[in-house]
Amino acid sequence: MNKTASPLAICLAVCLTGCASTTSTSSLLMVSTVPTRDTLSIVQSSSKGKSDFYFCDAVDTTCPVRSLKVVAVPPQQPKPVVISPPESPPKVFKVHFRWGWANLDSDGRRDLDSILKAVDNDSIREITIQGRTDPTGSRKFNEKLAQRRAELVKKELVEAGIRPEIIVAKAHLPCCNGSLSASKQEMREKRRADLEITIRTIRPK
C-alpha cells in the first residue's frame, strides 16, 4: 500500500538539504578568502624600560625594528699575584771538637750555645749537620767518628726543643781530607760539625 508523505516530512527534508548545501559553500568561501602569509615572527621593541611584542610576517613593512639587547657583564677583577721574597741561603755554624772526641768540651759547648741564641726555634725549617774530622787516623775510623759527632749535635738540638724530624745528621764525605803537616789551629778547624740552618720564609699577608 502506497503512503503519501506528509507535508511536515517534505518540509524537513527540504530544510536539511538546504542547510547542508549552505554550510559546504560557506566553508569553501572562507578558505579561499583567507590571505596567505609567510613565516610569522615575534619582534620585541623596548623603550624607557617598557617592552612591546609584535607579530609580523616577512612582507610587513610596518613591523618595528628589533631593539638592541645588551647584557651587562660585570668586569672581572684581576687575581692578585703573590710574590714570595727570595729565600735566604742557609746560615752556616760550626761546633768544634777535641781530637778523637765525639763529646762536647767547653769550647764546643760555647759554640752550640751561641747557635741556639742566634736562631729562633719556630723559624727553623731545616737543619743539616755534617760531621768532620782531621786527616789523622784511618778513613774508616774517621768516617764513623764524623757520623757520631753529627748525631751528638742533633741530640743536643733536640734536647734544646728543636723538632727532630727537621734535622738531618750525617758524615761529610770525604770526612778527613787535609794535610798531616797542617798546624794545630788548622787541625782543630777540621775537627768540627758544620750546621746548615735553613730559616723558614714567611709569605707576606
C-alpha positions in Angstrom: 0.0 0.0 0.0 1.5 3.3 -1.0 1.6 6.1 1.5 1.8 9.8 0.7 4.5 11.8 2.6 3.1 14.3 5.0 3.6 18.0 4.4 5.8 18.1 7.6 8.2 15.4 6.4 8.6 17.1 3.0 9.5 20.4 4.7 12.1 18.8 6.9 13.8 17.1 4.0 14.0 20.3 2.0 15.4 22.3 5.0 18.1 19.8 5.8 19.2 19.6 2.2 19.4 23.4 2.1 21.4 23.7 5.3 24.0 21.1 4.2 24.4 22.9 0.9 24.8 26.3 2.6 27.4 25.0 5.1 29.6 23.4 2.4 29.5 26.5 0.2 30.3 28.8 3.2 33.3 26.7 4.2 34.8 26.9 0.7 34.3 30.6 0.6 36.1 31.1 4.0 39.1 29.1 2.9 39.5 30.9 -0.3 39.3 34.3 1.2 42.0 33.9 4.0 45.1 35.7 2.8 48.4 33.7 2.5 51.2 34.6 5.0 54.9 33.8 5.1 56.5 32.7 8.4 55.4 34.7 11.3 57.9 36.1 13.8 57.7 37.9 17.2 59.5 41.2 17.5 60.2 42.8 20.9 60.7 46.6 21.0 61.7 48.3 24.2 61.6 51.9 25.1 62.2 53.5 28.5 62.0 50.2 30.4 58.8 49.1 28.6 58.7 46.2 26.3 56.1 45.6 23.5 55.7 42.5 21.4 54.5 42.4 17.7 53.6 39.6 15.3 55.0 40.3 11.9 55.3 38.5 8.6 58.1 38.7 6.0 56.3 41.3 3.8 55.0 43.6 6.6 56.9 46.9 6.2 55.3 48.5 9.3 56.9 46.0 11.7 59.1 47.8 14.2 62.8 47.3 14.2 64.0 44.8 16.8 65.6 46.8 19.7 69.2 46.1 20.6 69.7 43.7 23.5 72.7 44.4 25.8 73.6 42.0 28.6 75.6 43.7 31.4 78.7 41.7 32.3 80.5 42.7 35.5 84.2 43.4 35.0 86.5 40.7 36.1 88.9 41.7 38.8 92.5 40.5 38.2 93.7 37.9 40.6 96.3 39.3 43.0 99.8 38.0 42.3 101.7 37.0 45.5 105.4 37.3 45.0 107.3 35.5 47.7 110.6 37.0 48.8 113.7 35.2 47.7 114.7 32.5 50.2 117.8 33.3 52.1 120.7 30.9 51.8 121.2 28.6 54.8 123.2 30.0 57.7 126.3 28.0 58.5 127.5 27.5 62.0 130.4 25.4 63.4 130.8 23.2 66.6 134.3 22.2 67.3 135.6 19.0 68.9 138.8 17.8 70.6 141.0 15.2 68.8 139.3 11.8 68.7 136.3 13.0 70.7 132.6 12.8 69.9 131.6 14.7 73.0 131.5 18.5 73.6 134.2 20.1 75.6 133.9 23.7 77.0 134.7 25.2 73.6 132.2 23.1 71.8 129.5 23.8 74.3 130.1 27.6 73.8 129.8 27.1 70.1 126.4 25.3 70.4 125.0 27.8 72.9 125.8 30.7 70.6 123.9 28.9 67.8 120.9 28.4 69.9 120.9 32.0 70.9 121.3 33.2 67.3 118.2 31.4 65.8 114.5 31.2 66.7 113.3 27.6 67.0 109.9 28.4 65.5 111.5 29.9 62.4 113.8 27.0 61.5 112.6 24.9 58.5 115.6 22.5 58.2 118.9 21.8 59.8 121.6 19.7 58.1 124.6 18.6 60.3 127.7 17.3 58.7 130.4 15.8 61.0 134.1 16.2 60.1 137.5 15.1 61.4 141.1 15.9 60.8 143.2 13.7 58.5 144.9 11.7 61.3 143.8 8.1 61.7 142.2 5.6 59.3 139.5 6.7 57.0 137.1 4.0 58.3 137.5 5.2 61.9 137.2 8.9 60.9 134.0 8.3 58.9 132.4 6.7 62.0 133.7 9.5 64.2 132.3 12.2 61.9 128.9 10.5 62.0 129.0 10.3 65.8 129.8 14.0 66.0 126.9 14.9 63.8 124.5 12.7 65.8 125.7 14.2 69.1 124.9 17.7 67.9 121.5 16.6 66.7 120.8 15.1 70.2 121.8 18.4 71.8 119.5 20.4 69.4 116.5 18.1 70.1 117.1 18.5 73.9 117.0 22.3 73.3 113.5 22.0 71.8 114.1 21.7 68.1 111.9 19.1 66.3 114.0 16.0 65.4 112.1 15.5 62.0 113.7 18.6 60.6 117.3 17.7 61.5 119.5 15.6 59.2 122.8 14.3 60.7 125.4 12.7 58.5 129.2 12.4 58.0 130.7 14.8 55.5 132.5 12.9 52.7 135.4 13.0 52.5 135.3 13.4 56.2 139.1 13.7 56.8 140.8 15.4 53.9 143.7 17.7 54.5 147.5 17.5 55.1 149.1 15.8 58.1 151.6 18.6 58.2 148.9 21.2 59.0 149.2 23.4 62.0 147.4 22.7 65.3 144.9 25.5 64.5 144.2 24.1 61.0 143.8 20.6 62.5 141.4 22.0 65.2 139.4 23.7 62.4 138.8 20.4 60.7 137.6 18.7 63.9 134.1 20.0 63.8 130.5 19.6 62.9 129.0 22.0 60.3 125.4 23.1 60.8 123.5 24.5 57.8 120.3 26.0 59.2 117.6 27.0 56.8 115.2 29.6 58.1 111.5 29.3 57.0 110.4 32.0 54.6 107.2 33.8 55.8 104.9 34.9 53.0 103.6 38.4 53.2 99.9 38.7 54.2 
